[in-house]
Amino acid sequence: MIKTSGKMKLLLLLPAILPSLLMAAGNTAYINEIPDFTQSRITGWQYGHGSEYCAPVAVSNSLMWLTNFGSEQAGLAKLLASGRYMNTDIWKGTTTSDLLRGVDAIARDLFGGYKSLEYQGWKKHPVQFSTGTKVPDIHWITDGISRDSAVWLNVGWYQYDRVNDIYHRVGGHWVTLVGYDASILIIHDPAPRAGQSFANEYVYTSRIGGGILTGSLSGLPRPARGYLLLGKGMHLKRIADVAIVDGAVRFRR
């Protein structure tokens, strides 16, 4: 029988405990540097007064920080929403596929290329950005926070049938992830309900233990187990009971 020292046992355990240690450490280095633009500041009927501009605004928060963009942020958000990039619909918003294609295109224009653009989640998306992971992993998500990278979360709005343990999707939203502290995600939320002035939103998370996600979109229904539930600190849309992370986009320039 081979005996191992206490130090050797710790080394053997490191691969298993390291993710938890990293998660506990947190990263708040950039939370006060990344902009927190409100989508209702996009005015004009041709832009739907910004009501469906959460995706281009969430991405513009990061791009304003990552590059010295020579324009006001409203101009960058409008550019991102244009047909050249995200092709945002003023009635339906921005799909995951269009956000990914838009980020790919503008990153090439701004930076001449980039290191990586990846997606985790169950929404339909171009295969070149796929990680093959349907349930977003919080360690993968938070690992995307650095001086040369960005993370955007696709939040699903759900009505919860407690009796049958069913989450029915009734809409979605995009936010900018700017930091984390243990299991708390720190976001900048473009929605007016999150306030008009700069604010770091500290959102408590937990993993769903069971149930079913349902809705009209392709990819549903599916098991809810493992998905991130966004609790205290998340500004819910009125029609929703809960918010769930449907997907996450991680970009590194």
C-alpha positions, -999 to 999 in steps of 0.1 A, spaced: 0 0 0 14 34 -10 13 61 17 9 97 7 20 127 27 -4 156 37 13 178 11 9 151 -16 -28 147 -8 -33 184 -12 -17 183 -46 -39 154 -56 -70 174 -45 -60 206 -62 -77 199 -96 -110 193 -78 -109 222 -53 -92 249 -75 -123 260 -93 -140 266 -60 -111 286 -47 -110 307 -78 -147 313 -75 -144 324 -39 -116 348 -47 -137 371 -70 -128 398 -94 -140 433 -89 -110 451 -105 -130 466 -134 -165 472 -121 -161 509 -118 -143 513 -152 -168 496 -175 -197 519 -186 -233 513 -175 -254 528 -203 -292 528 -202 -309 516 -233 -337 542 -230 -311 569 -238 -313 556 -274 -339 580 -287 -358 582 -320 -387 562 -335 -364 545 -360 -346 529 -330 -378 521 -311 -366 545 -285 -341 518 -274 -368 495 -259 -352 464 -276 -316 476 -276 -304 457 -245 -280 436 -266 -262 464 -285 -260 485 -253 -247 456 -232 -219 450 -258 -212 487 -262 -205 489 -225 -176 465 -230 -164 479 -263 -162 515 -250 -139 501 -223 -118 479 -244 -111 504 -271 -109 542 -275 -140 544 -297 -142 578 -312 -179 584 -306 -204 588 -279 -218 555 -265 -252 560 -280 -236 562 -314 -217 529 -309 -249 512 -297 -268 524 -328 -239 512 -350 -239 478 -333 -277 475 -338 -274 482 -376 -278 457 -404 -240 456 -408 -236 441 -373 -264 428 -350 -294 436 -372 -314 444 -341 -352 444 -346 -370 473 -329 -399 450 -320 -381 417 -313 -346 427 -302 -314 407 -310 -310 370 -313 -280 351 -299 -269 344 -335 -271 380 -345 -252 392 -314 -224 367 -321 -222 377 -358 -223 413 -349 -195 410 -323 -174 390 -348 -178 417 -375 -172 448 -353 -142 431 -336 -126 426 -369 -133 462 -379 -121 477 -346 -92 453 -337 -84 437 -370 -93 403 -354 -96 388 -320 -84 357 -300 -118 341 -292 -156 345 -293 -175 316 -277 -210 308 -265 -224 285 -239 -262 279 -237 -292 263 -253 -301 291 -278 -296 285 -316 -262 300 -327 -236 296 -354 -214 265 -350 -181 284 -352 -188 300 -319 -201 269 -301 -185 253 -271 -209 224 -272 -221 233 -237 -258 238 -232 -258 246 -195 -236 277 -189 -208 271 -164 -203 298 -138 -165 292 -137 -162 295 -175 -183 327 -173 -163 344 -146 -130 333 -161 -139 357 -190 -134 388 -168 -100 404 -176 -85 435 -190 -87 423 -226 -120 404 -225 -158 407 -220 -188 386 -210 -224 392 -219 -252 372 -203 -285 363 -220 -311 363 -192 -344 345 -197 -375 357 -181 -397 329 -168 -430 324 -151 -428 296 -126 -454 269 -121 -445 257 -86 -470 229 -85 -456 212 -117 -420 226 -113 -421 242 -148 -404 274 -158 -421 289 -188 -401 314 -208 -418 347 -216 -389 369 -228 -353 376 -226 -327 403 -219 -289 410 -223 -266 424 -196 -229 431 -192 -210 410 -167 -184 432 -150 -172 412 -120 -180 386 -94 -176 380 -57 -180 343 -47 -214 333 -61 -225 369 -67 -224 381 -102 -218 419 -107 -236 432 -138 -244 464 -156 -280 462 -167 -291 483 -197 -328 483 -186 -344 515 -173 -359 495 -144 -323 491 -131 -320 529 -129 -307 557 -151 -274 564 -133 -243 542 -130 -248 512 -107 -230 479 -100 -258 454 -96 -248 425 -72 -269 395 -82 -270 364 -61 -270 331 -79 -280 295 -73 -283 264 -94 -317 250 -102 -321 215 -89 -348 202 -111 -378 210 -132 -383 218 -169 -377 249 -190 -405 254 -215 -413 280 -241 -419 286 -278 -383 289 -289 -362 262 -306 -343 243 -279 -372 241 -255 -384 222 -235 -353 210 -217 -343 200 -182 -338 230 -159 -313 212 -137 -280 230 -134 -290 263 -149 -282 295 -130 -310 312 -112 -305 349 -107 -320 360 -74 -316 390 -51 -302 420 -69 -317 412 -104 -342 436 -116 -370 414 -129 -393 423 -158 -428 427 -144 -442 397 -163 -416 373 -149 -413 354 -117 -377 344 -121 -346 351 -142 -324 323 -155 -291 325 -175 -300 309 -208 -266 316 -223 -233 335 -221 -210 350 -247 -173 353 -239 -150 375 -260 -113 380 -258 -97 406 -281 
